[in-house]
């Protein structure tokens, strides 16, 4: 858990499927990182946006090798979790 810039990051989960990919720095694991966060309405602008209500959201990153998409939607992250047969 962390608190930064008026945002409380509540949880970070990292999932893997056992696959590896090679980079110039060596072998890396394929993984999916899902961060759940809460942002209060009283906080200032973030990325140019001002929030009038409390915000709850997810930040999802897929690391699957060179050319992998990086940040992905919550729906895509849920799809990967189901594909990897990970139970919630």
N, C-alpha and C positions, 0 to 999 in steps of 0.2 A: 504494500500500500504506500502511496506517496501523495503529497499535496504540493502542487506547483501551479503558479499563476491562477489562483482561485479555482483550481480544478482538483477534485479529489479522485485520484485513480484508485479504484477499489480492488481490482483483481487482475492478474495477468496469468493466463493459462497458456502453456506451450504443448502442442501435440506433435507427434511424429509418427511416420509409418515405416521406419526402418530403412528407407532408401537413402542412398548416398549419391552425391554428385561431386565432380572434380573441378577445382579452380586452380589457378596458378599457385595459390597458397596451400593447396592440399585438399583432402577430402572434407566435405561438409555434409551435414544431415539435412534432409528435406524436413521442414517443419512448418507449422501453422501457429502463429501467435495471436491470441485474442485478448484484448484488454477491454474491460468494462469500466466506464467512468460516469461520474456524476458532476455536473457543473451547476452551481447555484445561480439564480437569476440576478443576484446583486453583483456578480462578478463583471468585470469590464469586457470590452470587445476581445474576441479571439479569432484570429485569421480574418479580420475585417468584419466579423459578424457580431452583433449585439443580441444577447438573449433576453427576452422579456419573461420567460418562464424557466423553471428549473429544467435542466436538460440531462437526460440519461442516454448513454449511447455506447457503441462498441467501435473499437479500432482494430481492424483485422489485417494481418500481414502474412502472406504466403511466401516462404522462401524455398523455392524448388529448383534452384540452379540458374545459370545465366539465361536471361530472357524470360524468367518467371515474372508474373504480373506485379509482385510486390503487394501494395495495399489492395485489398479486395473488399467486397460488400459483405455484410453480415450473412446475407442469404447464401452467397458463394461459400463462406466459411462453414456454415451449417451443412451445406452439400458435401464439402470435403470431409467433415467429421462423420457424416453418415456413410460416405464411401469407404472411409477407413475403419468403419464399424466400431467407433468409439462411443461408449455409453456416457450419457450425461448424468 
